[in-house]
Amino acid sequence: MFLKRIELQGFKSFADKSIITFDSDVIGIVGPNGCGKSNINDAIRWVLGEQSVKSLRGTSMSDVIFNGSTERKPVNMAEVTLVFDNSRHIMNVDFEEVEVTRRLHRQSGEGEYFINKTPCRLKDIVNLVMDTGLGRDSLSIISQGNISAFADAKPEERRALFEEAAGVAKYKKRKNESLGKLNRTQENLSRLEDIIMELERQVNPLKRQAKKANIYIEKKSELEKIEVSVLVDEIEKLHTQMEELKKKSFDLDTQKAMHETTISVEDNQNSELRNEMYQLDREITKLQETFTKLSEDARMLETRKIEMDEKRKYALEFASNAEKAKELKAMMEEAHYEYEDRSRRLQDLETDMALRKEEMTKCDNDISYCLQENQQANAILNRLQNRKDVLENLARQPFNHQQAVKAVLDANLNGILGVVSQLFKPQMNYETAISNSLAGAMYHIVTKDEASARHAISFLKKNQSGRATFLPLTVMKPRYMNKEHRMLAENCEGFLGIASEFVENEERFNTLRDALFGNVIVVDQLVNANEIAKVLRYGYKIVTLEGDIVNKGGSMTGGRTRNQATPLTIQKELNQVLQSLDGQSMKVDGLKNQLTALQSKKERLRTDFVQMQISSAQLDPIVKAKWAKYDRLKADYEQIAPQEDLADSALMEDDIVVKLSAVHSKIDDITSQMKSKRERRLKAGNEVERKDGQIRQLRRELNVLQNEMREVEVAQAKAETRLETSMERLSSTYEMTFEYAQSMKLDTDMEEARRRVVVLRQEIAALGNVNLDAPKEYEEVSERFTFLSKQREDLLAAKDKILTAIDEMDEIMIKQFKEMFDKINAQLNDVFRALFGGGKARLFMVDPQDVLNTGIDIDVQPPGKTVQNIRLFSGGEKSLIAICVLFSILKARTMPLCIFDEVEAALDQANVERFAKYIGQFRGESQFIVVTHRPGTMAQCDALYGVTMQQNGVSQLLKVKLQDAIHMIDKEEVSA
Ligand SMILES: Nc1ncnc2c1ncn2[C@@H]1O[C@H](COP(=O)(O)OP(=O)(O)OP(=O)(O)O)[C@@H](O)[C@H]1O
């Protein structure tokens, strides 16, 4: 006897505490339908760990708690205790008696478990009973339902009974657990494999990226160090440059001021000279008046003299010798006076004539030199004039040689916006660079869209007016210089900018501008163009100010044609020609004026000279005549008064001759004064002209100075912008003040450093896109990769272990299952014959090759019948066959406790008796609790317990005798 006692309280219909004490091996539980017999069965299963609400015939676990009746209130707790005798140590614990309790509280829904009153887990109870054969799904608790289901079950379903008997359930459970574990391990493993694969996929590229990032960081840090020094150097140089520019600007200012002062001084002097000229003019006029008056005086005196001479002539004829002598003497003296006076004047005249001649020769030399100069200047002027005409003609008709372009423009077609060379105006000094960079494209025609271009092309075709290229604005794509490349280029010597920065255009042509010039670099000279091309790996077109080109790819174009004016350079050349023309005209004019002055001077000199010649020719006979007169008078006088001394005589002031001589002297004086004043006036005029020329020259120089000043201003602004950019770069990129950066400046060759910056920039640019997080990511990923690889190894090892364990369990299960199956099969025939009164029965495996999964079927041959499949038998027969199998199992494997719940319900009286008797065979080995309505069974029980419901809905227990038990069951049942 294994189960010693059951104590129920609040469990299903057992509202009150009920205790069933078992003191014999075969115990019957009897009572009318619905009195609560099966509830005892449920109670045992519940304590042993049943979790299935359905198999406890409820809808929720709280259904096991007494939920009241008409006369009783529901209770709040169900509690069942099973007390086992463990003296045979059926349970694997040291206790002689084991008390297992389960409790459930309605309110909280909480369950409690106890082994020997000590709280424990459900699992502990399950483990405690597992090896005893009393498990939840045990075959030790068999109901009528189990029995009837056995026959109709599928062979695979039937297998569970044999597994239970063979005790492989625990292995199966463990195997299932292991398989679950294996599954989970496999899942983890494949998840891990996926991750590892992903990491593996990442790790190599990341390694490469990390390496690249490290190189980048290294180069960048070197670049930063050097670039700071280069920046500092540049800033220092810019400071110096700005100082120099400031000085130059000051110098230019000073020069300008000096020029302006000189101009104003010269201007003042000119005004003074003009004043003087005015004064001289007035004086000359006055002298002229005096001259006229004196000439009149002289004429009058001459007349008086002639009259006086006539008078004397008359007197001499009729006077005495003494009077004659006196008169002759006076006349002789006058003649002598006149002779001397005329001689002196003639001499002066000759001296003057010699001087004039000299002056005339010099003037002639000056004139021929000036003529020569003038000729040369005129030749240059003509050349310039011709060039100007050509250029003006070109400017008026820039497309004269582009037949198609001209035709399209003249036709005034719709959608024609202009020719490239008209739409873009190069900045000063960039004309040649822009023109040459465009080359033929300068004659491309810009159209509104493709349709306009199509229209123009068909026009050209129709009129056979030549071919042209069209640029539809709508499809033009701007081209730009890569930022990195620009930085590289900016650091190179001679870089001036991008061509698009040096042209002016209407805003709507900005895209076209960038398409044409956006990736063309302008540099100062060819040698630097080559250098920059190399740095930029020959990826850009580079043009110099002179128009030489290093093409994309490295080919070079250059040289010069005699007449290289293009629509873009015409204006520049025209301006230059006009400027030269201006200067040259001025020179020619100057020379012309000079020549005119010289010629008029020469003319004046010649006139003067001729005048002098005339005067001299007139004077010469006069001198001779005067002398002859004196000589004749002297001879006449000596004839009359030979002893008279001539020395005493003297002429008086009021003598006409003296007066006349005085007037002539005055006339000479006035003439000389006039001459000198005229000369002074001429000189002043020349001086004014010279000064005017000088002022013009100074103004031109001033213009040049102002241009230079503007250039200095531009250079200053440029230097200032560059300084600002460098300072900004220093502060924004490196967060350094200039002073701090200066303290960090490397003591190195700056040219070399600059080259290194370019090389480093090139190397950094060549690295392409760099993932700076790569080193960290690589470290993390490779760390994870290593960690997960180790985990994979662990999982693989664990998987191997599980597989080995499963194999071992399979082996045990196959062995135990086979052994038990054979044992049961060995018992079955005897049991069958005993219960059926003959015949035979045999169990067989549906698939003996697969012992672990095979279904179990049974061949049965009751006495007098053929072998049949179990499903073909009657209900009672099916029950009996199932009972045979059950008993065979009990024979093959001893059970400490078997609970039969109306298993024999379907049997007839005779079979019930055989069944009940057969139970007796197990006495001593197994304990039976048999819920039954059948007196046949009751009769074989050692003790009977009756379950009643004296109070409505509340079961009660009491030990009863056989007769009482029979009375307790329904009449119907008894008759059955
Ligand atoms: N939680 C509960 N509270 C009160 N009564 C309950 C509860 N659960 C079940 N019952 C009652 O228990 C009875 C069913 O008991 P049980 O199935 O054990 O009867 P039985 O004696 O085995 O009947 P039969 O001979 O017909 O098989 C029913 O009357 C049912 O109302």
The ligand as an ORCA input file, in Angstrom:
! r2SCAN-3c Opt
* xyz 0 1
  N     -15.939     23.535     -8.061
  C     -16.995     22.789     -7.744
  N     -17.779     23.165     -6.711
  C     -18.838     22.444     -6.380
  N     -19.181     21.377     -7.017
  C     -18.434     20.930     -8.030
  C     -17.309     21.638     -8.476
  N     -16.783     20.959     -9.527
  C     -17.570     19.888     -9.756
  N     -18.565     19.878     -8.870
  C     -19.613     18.902     -8.769
  O     -19.093     17.622     -8.792
  C     -19.958     16.742     -9.409
  C     -19.327     15.863    -10.409
  O     -18.564     14.950     -9.690
  P     -17.977     13.669    -10.362
  O     -17.778     13.826    -11.773
  O     -16.833     13.264     -9.487
  O     -19.167     12.652    -10.161
  P     -19.118     11.085    -10.247
  O     -19.472     10.595     -8.952
  O     -17.804     10.612    -10.771
  O     -20.250     10.830    -11.313
  P     -20.459      9.661    -12.392
  O     -20.785      8.420    -11.577
  O     -21.584     10.096    -13.137
  O     -19.220      9.568    -13.093
  C     -21.038     17.546    -10.046
  O     -22.260     17.452     -9.301
  C     -20.494     18.944     -9.975
  O     -21.532     19.857     -9.782
*
